Amino acid sequence: MKKQFLLLLIWQFLYLIPKAQNLQIVKDINAVAAGIEVDENNGTAIIGSQMYFVKRTSELWKTDGTAAGTVLVKHIVSAFGDSNPLNLINVSGTLYFTANDGINGEELWKSDGTAAGTVMVKDIYTGSLGSEPQGFVSYNGQLVFAAMTASQGLELWKSDGTAAGTVIIKNINSGTANSAPSSFTIVQGILYFGAFDAANGRELWKTDGTTGGTVLVKDINPGTTHSYPNSLVRAGSFGGVAATDVLFFTADNGTKGRELWKSDGTAAGTVLVRDIFPSATLTDPSPQRLTNVDGTLYFTADNGSAGRELWKSDGTGAGTVLVKDIHPGSESGITDYGLPFVVNTSTLVFYFEANDGTNGQELWKSSGTAAGTVMVKDINSGAAFGYPTSFRLVGSTLYFSAYDGTNGSELWKSNGSAAGTTLVKDIWAGAGSSYPQGPVSLSGFLIFLAQDGSNSTINELWKSDGTGPGTSKIVPNANTVSAQPKYVVTMGNKVFFAANDGINGEELWKSDGTSAGTVMVKDLNFGSLSASPTDLININDTLFFVAENGIHGRELWRSDGTAAGTVLVKDINLGINSSSPEELTEWNGTLFFRASTNTAGSELWKSDGTASGTDMVKDIYLDSGPGAPKYLTNVAGTLFFFAYTTTGPALYKSDGTTAGTVKVADINMDWNEIEPPVAIGNTLFFSGPNASATDIELFKSDGVSIFLVRDIRSGTSPSSPGSFTNINGTLYFKANDGTNGEELWKSDGTATGTEMVKDINTTGSSFAVSLVSIKDTLYFSASDGTNGREFWKSDGTAAGTVMVKDIAAGGSSSNPTRFFNFGGTAYFAATDGFHGRELWKSNGTTAGTVLIADLNPDNNSGFSTAPYFTQMGGNLYFVADDGQHGFELWRYTPCPQGFTATPTGTATTHQLASETVISIAGSPNTIPSGANVIYQASQYVQLNPGFKTDTGAVFTAQIGGCN
């Protein structure tokens, strides 16, 4: 019975523990709460107590206003990227939107709020192009919209949420041409819109949802010219649909300019309401912000004498009048075109921003009369502007963004009185601005976007009950802000990097691989300001880097890992000016770099870590000209680099002295076209000009002169060699011979020994990049024209140049980058189409090329396009984002391929292997009482005869090893 129970226990726990037990975040350096970054341009929709929105990763989310209720609805794209939902709308309790699943293009989707219930309605434009549905409107319980097909163009469609019920209403502009219907508005049960046909131009149309009921209302601008009907709005009672409801819109009949029109759905009843700016054709009133207030239309217009001001209309010429000249005279009181006014349907008072010429642009309200049109409050007192914007009513309280001159643009509220118009909360404390926007009313709360400065200038989701304490960021899953570690290097038994903890700004940090041992070295730019350390380099256990402390500008610093030992090396460009050191390079134990001064310009410098030992090596471009040395390279004990001289680019060499820093040869080519060179033995290989400045070919130098290795692309066109890599004395690089495209080449330094390794993409260019040598094998990224950009290797022969693995199967690309040699294994970031950009490793075989872990689930990316890697103490350190903590420092410890276990002792253990675990036979081979032991491997856990567990012991065997 004991044996049967043991086996049951073994299989019961299969796959319960994630594979990446040997992968962990070192420390959540920036523990500041992070909200949901929202794409404000993709729209929102309210259904019941849920608001649907699009997270910046371009996927569909929903929220009920709580952290726990703010969740991903569905990650629609299963391969490569995000679905970018748009046009969110509630139609009878169902969410409709457009999305791109990576297969069918941008099409119509719907959702009931669950992952299973989030589906594509129909592939309208069959194939991968997408019908690009747009202009969504809810009409008679169905969705009406515009969509495109190859045979009918962009036309009028409707959908009941089924594929069969998603059909074209009418091909208005016959054939494949577009009618592009838009500006949909319902009046008395009829849907009005603007559309184009070849006979009438863009004019006013209507539909009842049937083909026969879809007709031109009137050719307002006769013939093929356009009236461009716009700003369609229903004017009618807030109590519901009535026979007195009127369609108002703006149009241009070709003689009056853009004026105010109305329609009852007939040609005869479609008429100009009033010529507000008589005889104006070029400068017209262009009525804007048309708003229905219980049957009266309010809008802004310019009559040619009063500027753009507030108007109203009852649909008659006589009843279309100026409400108030807010800014007396010809100046405009309302300059923003913007959205319709925000109306309190109970009081029939509406709000807007206006400038009376005395108080600046401030919050105003109107009841429809001159006397009732008044400034609510001079928020930024005097002539300064308060800039009120982003209005939203929640009940009878108006919320908006405004600037009071002290607190930046922040969240305000108003009950319509000056005393009741107050700052809700200074979200970005101090003079910074949170810029509240996209406000929505949800279950009595205001949901909006704002930035508090803790997460850069990212717009995050907030909610407010109208009080300061009740205004907070929505933080799901205890998310925290990214520390964004950068420039990760190893020195001794510590990893050094730049990071931002959300309190001290971006400063210099170090880590011993533990959370407790991950600390800021020194707050160089005191307080929340950032020193922004860059270009970290370890030279003989001294860390050199570039930073600014708020006093000296960006200068050269050094550190021994302690606060006291972290000091400015030298203020090279005195005072607050920056010398901006770059190209930090170790040569013979000394730091060489380029730096700039006001007198000498950008030149070659060196440093031994002391102020007195930090000197300019040579002023190559005399006076303040830009010598700008770059690509400093050690060639057999001599420092080579390129510099800009009075005659243009040139190749230089140096022994570290002024006299020993001399020009090797002029390089007559575009400075920006020079590629990073490589040293092989005592020879420098680089790209240089051949027959002309643009004929770039492969060159080499011995320090005396330069030589053309081979004219790879004969004639005057360039082969543009680059990505130079040395493998055992052979140069590998990319080049274009004009016949095979840009492919992988190699050279032994002779013309005959310079040849294409393989024509990887026989129909174009493979664009081999990220060349790196690991265990004498060349690894790189390339595209063969069939499998996309994938992971390749080469032994220098055509037969030995092969794709290691088609990580993203088929024609898609995994885009592997930044191959890092860790223990003879290649580590890199890639995406397989089912996961985002994550950490992979490879031993050069297909089977040995594996995903280590899906750090950021749901096809989100754990890695940026250029991840930082370093190694220390048998561990790989890198920067990644798990979707909860933002980009932080992580550690990976490779696990053994297999091991033989001896289960003795009482300690709790969890032993992992990538492939196998074998328990030894014989005595002792016992899990003793009180022990809790786990054996985990991806292939098998073998328990040999004699294995047993004592009473009170816990033993678990798991299939699913570590990578």
MOZI-V96562 format. One record per run of one state. SS is the DSSP state (H for helix, E for strand, C for the rest). FROM is the first residue (numbers start at 0). TO is the last residue. Records with the same first field share a line. If there is no record, write none. Layout:
SS=FROM-TO ; FROM-TO
This chain:
C=0-0 ; 12-21 ; 27-31 ; 33-35 ; 38-43 ; 47-48 ; 55-57 ; 63-69 ; 74-84 ; 91-92 ; 100-104 ; 111-117 ; 122-128 ; 130-132 ; 139-140 ; 149-151 ; 159-165 ; 170-180 ; 187-188 ; 197-199 ; 207-213 ; 218-228 ; 235-244 ; 252-256 ; 263-269 ; 274-286 ; 293-294 ; 302-306 ; 313-319 ; 324-340 ; 344-347 ; 355-359 ; 366-372 ; 377-387 ; 394-395 ; 403-407 ; 414-420 ; 425-435 ; 442-443 ; 450-458 ; 464-469 ; 473-474 ; 478-478 ; 480-484 ; 491-492 ; 500-504 ; 511-517 ; 522-532 ; 539-540 ; 548-552 ; 559-565 ; 570-580 ; 587-588 ; 597-599 ; 607-612 ; 618-628 ; 635-636 ; 645-646 ; 654-660 ; 666-669 ; 673-676 ; 680-681 ; 689-694 ; 701-704 ; 710-720 ; 727-728 ; 736-740 ; 747-753 ; 758-767 ; 774-775 ; 783-787 ; 794-800 ; 805-815 ; 822-823 ; 830-836 ; 842-848 ; 853-867 ; 872-873 ; 881-885 ; 893-896 ; 901-907 ; 912-914 ; 919-924 ; 927-930 ; 937-938 ; 943-946 ; 949-952 ; 959-962
H=1-11 ; 475-477 ; 670-672
E=22-26 ; 32-32 ; 36-37 ; 44-46 ; 49-54 ; 58-62 ; 70-73 ; 85-90 ; 93-99 ; 105-110 ; 118-121 ; 129-129 ; 133-138 ; 141-148 ; 152-158 ; 166-169 ; 181-186 ; 189-196 ; 200-206 ; 214-217 ; 229-234 ; 245-251 ; 257-262 ; 270-273 ; 287-292 ; 295-301 ; 307-312 ; 320-323 ; 341-343 ; 348-354 ; 360-365 ; 373-376 ; 388-393 ; 396-402 ; 408-413 ; 421-424 ; 436-441 ; 444-449 ; 459-463 ; 470-472 ; 479-479 ; 485-490 ; 493-499 ; 505-510 ; 518-521 ; 533-538 ; 541-547 ; 553-558 ; 566-569 ; 581-586 ; 589-596 ; 600-606 ; 613-617 ; 629-634 ; 637-644 ; 647-653 ; 661-665 ; 677-679 ; 682-688 ; 695-700 ; 705-709 ; 721-726 ; 729-735 ; 741-746 ; 754-757 ; 768-773 ; 776-782 ; 788-793 ; 801-804 ; 816-821 ; 824-829 ; 837-841 ; 849-852 ; 868-871 ; 874-880 ; 886-892 ; 897-900 ; 908-911 ; 915-918 ; 925-926 ; 931-936 ; 939-942 ; 947-948 ; 953-958
